[in-house]
Amino acid sequence: MQVFTPVMLAIAVTVLTQTGHVQELDRKDLLVIEGAKEPGQLPEWLAWEYSFTLLHLWHGKDSGFTHDLRENLLPHEFELLENEAEAQKVRQSNRDTQGTKLFEKYPYATTPPNVLAEVDNQAFVIELAYRRGILAARDRLLRAFSTESQALLSNWVAENKAAITSYVQKSDLRRWRLPE
């Protein structure tokens, strides 16, 4: 899974396409963080977001991605997990809608740079609330699970990090790791 904050990706692609700096950004300002090589470099919100996405995609189905969880969690725990994954999808959609509305109000071509910087800050506030929602969902689940199930779920999420490749602007690395 390749991850960019959707709002930031839209801005970056628009700006870089218009200015012709796509290759320059790829080489000079992007860090590539591969979970298979450096799982500890991935923030928890991202690992849980990815895991919730897998659960959402396989909701109600048995798959190699979720089979061990389905088999080893108590039935009511797995149901809670699937329900949280569905709720996460709604949170993600709401975040995307809020970001889209924000950037529709301030078109790049006609918005002064100082205003764009403020819009970026507003978009990050939306993103940070979304990430905190992911971590709150994690905490709710772990509180509701038995000790054995907590370990199983935490290990599954940690294993999922290997599938994540994230592209992060060096200048945005600190914010990308937040809220942890």
N, C-alpha and C positions, 0 to 999 in steps of 0.2 A: 504494500500500500504506500503510495506516495502522498505526502501531506504538505499542504500549504494552507494557510488560513484562506478560506475561499474569497473573502473580501479583498485581502491583500493580493492574492493571485490575480484577481480581475484587474486591479489597479496596475500591478506590475506588468501584466501582459499588454494592457492598453498603452501605458506610458512607454514601455520599451519597444513595442511595435511601432508606435508613432515616431519615436526618436531613433529607431534603428539600432538600439543598444542591447538586443537580446543576447547575442553572443558574448558581449562584454560582461553582462551580469552573470552569465553562466560561469565564466572563468574567474572573475575577480571578486564577486560579492556573495557567492553562494557556498554554503557548507552542505555537504552531503553526509547525512548521519544515517548509517545503516544499522538497524537493530540486530542483524545477524552478527555484525562485527563489534558493535559497541552498544549493547542493550542498556547499559547504565546511563548513556547519554540521552535516552528518550525520556521525556517527562511522563509521569504517571497518568496525567489526563489523556495523553495521546494513546498510551497502551490500552487504557480502559475504553476510550472512544472506539478504537479499532475492534476491541473484543465485543463491545455492544453491537457494532455494525455486523460482525460475523453472526452473532446470535439473531439479529434482526433478519439477515438474509436467509438464515436456515430455520426461522421460526416454524415450529410444528413439524419439522422434518428431521430425520436422523441423518447425520452426515459425519464424515471423518473429522470435521472441525469441532463438532459439539457432542459426538457420541459418548466420549468418556464422561463428560459432565452429566449428560442425560442418565447414564448408567450408574454413576457414583454419588450424585447429589440425591437428597431425599426428594420425592416427587414435588412436594410443596415448595422446596427451595428452587428447583429447576423452573417451576412455574413463575416464582418471583423473579428469577433471573430473566426469563423470556419477557415478562411484563415490563421489567425495567429497560430492556433493550428496545422494546416498542416505544416506551415513553421517551427514551433517548432519541429515537428517530424524530419524534415530534419536537423535542427541544432543538435538535439540529435544524429542522425545517424552519422553526420560528427564528432562530439566529440568522439563517440565510435570508429570510424575508426581511428582517430588520436591517441587515446590512445592505441589501439591494435597495430598499427604500431610502436609506441614508445616502447612498451614492447616486441615486437617481436625482436627488435634490441638488447635488453638487457635481455637475458634469466636469470631467477633467479639463476639457479644452477651454472652458469659460470660467473656471473657478481659480481665483488667485492662490498662489502657493501657500501663503500663510493660512488661508481658509482650509485648503486641502490637508494641511498638517493637523488642524483641529478636527477635521472630519476623520482623519486616521485615528486620532485619539478617541473619538467617540466610537468608532468601529471597534477599537481595542477594548473599550469598556463592555461592549456587547459580547465580544469574544471571551473576555475574562469571566463574565457572568456565566456564559455557556460552559466553560471549562470547570468552573466551581460547581455547576450543576452535575457534571460528570462525576466529580470527586464526591459530591454529596450522595449520589446514587450508589457509588462504590461503598461508601460508609454505611448506608442504609442496608445494603445487601449483606455486608460482612457482619453487621450487628444481628441480623435475622438468621444467620447461618450457624450451624454447629461448628465447633472448633475444627473438626475434620474437614467439613465442607469449606470453611474459610481457607484452609491450606490448599485444598484442591483447586478452588477458584483462583486464588492468588497465584498459584503455580501455573495454571492455564493461561492467565493473563500475561505472566512473565514470559512464557514460551511464545506467545503471540508476537512479542517484540521482534523476533527474528524475521518476521514477514514485513516489517515496516521500514521503508526508506523515506527519509524526510529531507526536504530541501529548505534550508533556512538562510535568510540573509544574515551575514555576519553582524551587521548593524542591529539586527532584531533578535539576536540570540537570547539575550536576557529576558526580553518580553515573551519570547516563544516558550521559555521554560516555566513562566508563571502559570499558576499561582503557587508553585512549590518553591 
